[in-house]
Amino acid sequence: MTNYSDEELVRRYTETQRNEYFEQLYERYCDKVYRKCLSFSKSPAQAEDLTHDVFLKLVLKLGSFKEQSKFSTWLYSITYNHCADYVRSAHRHTEVHIDEGWDRIDNSQDDELAELAEYEARKLKWALEKMPYEERTMLLMKYQDGDSLRDIAEVSGLTESAVKMRLKRSRDKLRKYYLEAVVFWLLLALKIAVLLR
């Protein structure tokens, strides 16, 4: 069974529901998923919980795997999205208590910088969403998660030089989409300004 490809294991599991096929996938990817979860949570205990959740999701989603990408890339995407959701919900539930005795600080300049950063983030998100799934995943692995070329090559099943070339092409494409987003948002702002006159 160890000589089966990931995709073959998925096929056999979805056809038979026999645990040994899923267990083989688990053995192959448990450490990688755990390391990715740990990079998000920074807590070994939380990373274990997240890893457990990812594999629960995986069991439920295996039937929807269409082999349009490598299994490892697909699993990485599930892991990444689950951990990103965890981080977002953790930030949403964080409460900050301020001592009422503090003087009010003028935050107008900070607010302007925050608005500008949010505007830039929106443009980048819009550009990233236009990218093909595998290119977007590879860019996020490299530039958001800081994964090495070797790690990306291992997950994607490519050589390091192929990863380097794809990252370059993906960056060029992202830059093009980003510039399109800048033009789009500027035109939208101009239209709104004209309408408000």
C-alpha positions as CSV (number, residue, x, y, z in Angstrom):
1,M,0.0,0.0,0.0
2,T,2.9,2.4,0.6
3,N,3.6,2.3,-3.2
4,Y,0.2,3.7,-4.0
5,S,0.1,7.3,-5.1
6,D,-1.9,9.8,-3.0
7,E,-4.5,10.0,-5.7
8,E,-4.8,6.2,-5.8
9,L,-5.2,6.1,-2.0
10,V,-8.0,8.7,-2.3
11,R,-9.8,6.8,-5.0
12,R,-9.6,3.5,-3.1
13,Y,-10.8,5.2,0.1
14,T,-13.8,6.8,-1.5
15,E,-14.7,3.6,-3.3
16,T,-14.3,1.2,-0.3
17,Q,-14.4,3.5,2.8
18,R,-11.6,1.2,4.2
19,N,-9.6,3.1,6.9
20,E,-6.2,1.7,5.9
21,Y,-6.2,3.9,2.8
22,F,-7.0,7.0,4.8
23,E,-4.5,6.0,7.5
24,Q,-1.8,5.9,4.8
25,L,-2.6,9.4,3.7
26,Y,-2.6,10.5,7.4
27,E,0.8,8.9,7.9
28,R,2.2,10.7,4.9
29,Y,0.9,14.1,5.7
30,C,0.3,14.4,9.4
31,D,3.7,16.0,10.2
32,K,3.5,18.5,7.3
33,V,0.0,19.5,8.3
34,Y,1.0,19.8,11.9
35,R,4.0,22.0,11.0
36,K,1.8,24.3,8.9
37,C,-0.7,24.6,11.7
38,L,2.1,25.3,14.2
39,S,3.3,28.2,12.0
40,F,-0.2,29.7,12.3
41,S,-1.0,29.0,16.0
42,K,2.5,29.1,17.6
43,S,1.2,26.7,20.2
44,P,1.9,23.0,20.0
45,A,-1.4,22.1,21.7
46,Q,-3.4,24.3,19.4
47,A,-1.5,23.0,16.4
48,E,-2.5,19.5,17.4
49,D,-6.2,20.5,17.6
50,L,-6.0,22.3,14.2
51,T,-4.3,19.2,12.7
52,H,-7.1,17.0,14.0
53,D,-9.7,19.4,12.6
54,V,-8.0,19.5,9.2
55,F,-8.0,15.7,8.9
56,L,-11.7,15.6,10.0
57,K,-12.4,18.1,7.2
58,L,-10.3,15.9,4.9
59,V,-12.4,12.8,5.6
60,L,-15.6,14.8,4.8
61,K,-14.1,16.3,1.6
62,L,-12.3,13.4,0.1
63,G,-15.2,12.6,-2.2
64,S,-15.0,16.1,-3.7
65,F,-11.3,15.7,-4.7
66,K,-11.3,15.9,-8.5
67,E,-7.6,15.4,-9.2
68,Q,-7.4,18.8,-10.9
69,S,-4.3,19.5,-8.8
70,K,-2.0,17.2,-6.8
71,F,-3.5,15.8,-3.6
72,S,-0.7,17.5,-1.6
73,T,-1.6,20.9,-3.0
74,W,-5.3,20.3,-2.3
75,L,-4.6,19.2,1.2
76,Y,-2.3,22.3,1.7
77,S,-5.2,24.5,0.6
78,I,-7.6,22.9,3.1
79,T,-4.9,23.3,5.8
80,Y,-4.1,26.9,4.9
81,N,-7.8,27.9,4.8
82,H,-8.7,26.2,8.0
83,C,-5.7,27.8,9.8
84,A,-6.4,31.2,8.3
85,D,-10.1,31.0,9.5
86,Y,-8.8,30.1,13.0
87,V,-6.5,33.1,13.0
88,R,-9.3,35.4,11.8
89,S,-11.7,34.1,14.4
90,A,-9.0,34.4,17.2
91,H,-8.4,38.0,16.3
92,R,-12.2,38.7,16.2
93,H,-12.6,37.3,19.7
94,T,-9.6,39.2,21.3
95,E,-10.7,41.8,23.7
96,V,-8.6,44.8,24.5
97,H,-9.2,46.7,27.8
98,I,-8.1,50.2,28.1
99,D,-7.6,52.0,31.4
100,E,-10.1,54.9,31.5
101,G,-7.6,57.1,33.2
102,W,-5.4,57.4,30.0
103,D,-5.6,60.6,28.0
104,R,-7.1,60.4,24.6
105,I,-4.4,60.1,21.9
106,D,-4.9,61.7,18.5
107,N,-5.0,58.7,16.2
108,S,-6.1,60.5,13.0
109,Q,-2.8,59.9,11.3
110,D,-2.8,56.3,12.3
111,D,-6.4,56.0,11.1
112,E,-5.3,57.3,7.7
113,L,-2.5,54.9,7.5
114,A,-4.8,52.0,8.5
115,E,-7.3,53.0,5.7
116,L,-4.5,53.2,3.2
117,A,-3.2,49.7,4.3
118,E,-6.8,48.3,4.1
119,Y,-7.2,49.8,0.6
120,E,-3.9,48.2,-0.5
121,A,-4.9,44.9,1.1
122,R,-8.2,45.0,-0.8
123,K,-6.4,45.5,-4.1
124,L,-4.0,42.7,-3.4
125,K,-6.8,40.3,-2.4
126,W,-8.7,41.2,-5.5
127,A,-5.6,40.5,-7.6
128,L,-4.9,37.2,-5.8
129,E,-8.4,36.0,-6.3
130,K,-8.0,36.4,-10.1
131,M,-5.0,34.0,-10.0
132,P,-5.3,30.4,-10.9
133,Y,-5.7,28.2,-7.7
134,E,-2.2,26.6,-7.9
135,E,-0.4,29.8,-8.6
136,R,-2.1,31.6,-5.7
137,T,-1.3,28.7,-3.4
138,M,2.3,28.8,-4.4
139,L,2.6,32.5,-3.9
140,L,1.0,32.4,-0.5
141,M,3.2,29.5,0.6
142,K,6.3,31.5,-0.4
143,Y,5.5,35.1,0.5
144,Q,2.9,34.8,3.3
145,D,4.1,31.6,5.0
146,G,7.8,32.0,4.2
147,D,8.1,28.4,3.0
148,S,11.4,27.5,1.3
149,L,11.6,26.6,-2.4
150,R,12.4,23.0,-1.2
151,D,9.2,22.9,0.9
152,I,7.1,24.2,-2.0
153,A,8.7,21.7,-4.4
154,E,8.0,18.9,-2.0
155,V,4.3,19.8,-1.6
156,S,3.8,20.5,-5.3
157,G,5.8,17.6,-6.6
158,L,8.0,19.9,-8.8
159,T,11.7,20.6,-8.9
160,E,13.0,23.6,-7.1
161,S,13.9,25.3,-10.4
162,A,10.4,24.7,-11.7
163,V,9.0,26.2,-8.5
164,K,11.3,29.2,-9.0
165,M,10.1,29.7,-12.6
166,R,6.5,29.4,-11.7
167,L,6.8,31.8,-8.8
168,K,8.4,34.4,-11.2
169,R,5.6,33.9,-13.7
170,S,3.0,34.1,-11.0
171,R,4.5,37.3,-9.5
172,D,4.5,38.9,-13.0
173,K,0.8,37.9,-13.4
174,L,-0.1,39.1,-9.9
175,R,1.6,42.5,-10.6
176,K,-0.5,42.8,-13.8
177,Y,-3.7,42.0,-11.9
178,Y,-2.7,44.3,-9.1
179,L,-2.2,47.2,-11.5
180,E,-5.6,46.5,-13.1
181,A,-7.1,46.7,-9.6
182,V,-5.4,50.0,-9.0
183,V,-6.9,51.4,-12.2
184,F,-10.3,49.9,-11.4
185,W,-10.4,51.4,-7.9
186,L,-9.2,54.8,-9.2
187,L,-11.9,54.8,-11.9
188,L,-14.5,53.8,-9.3
189,A,-13.3,56.6,-7.0
190,L,-13.5,59.2,-9.9
191,K,-17.0,58.1,-10.8
192,I,-18.1,58.4,-7.1
193,A,-16.5,61.8,-6.9
194,V,-18.3,63.0,-10.1
195,L,-21.6,61.7,-8.8
196,L,-21.2,63.4,-5.4
197,R,-20.7,66.8,-7.1
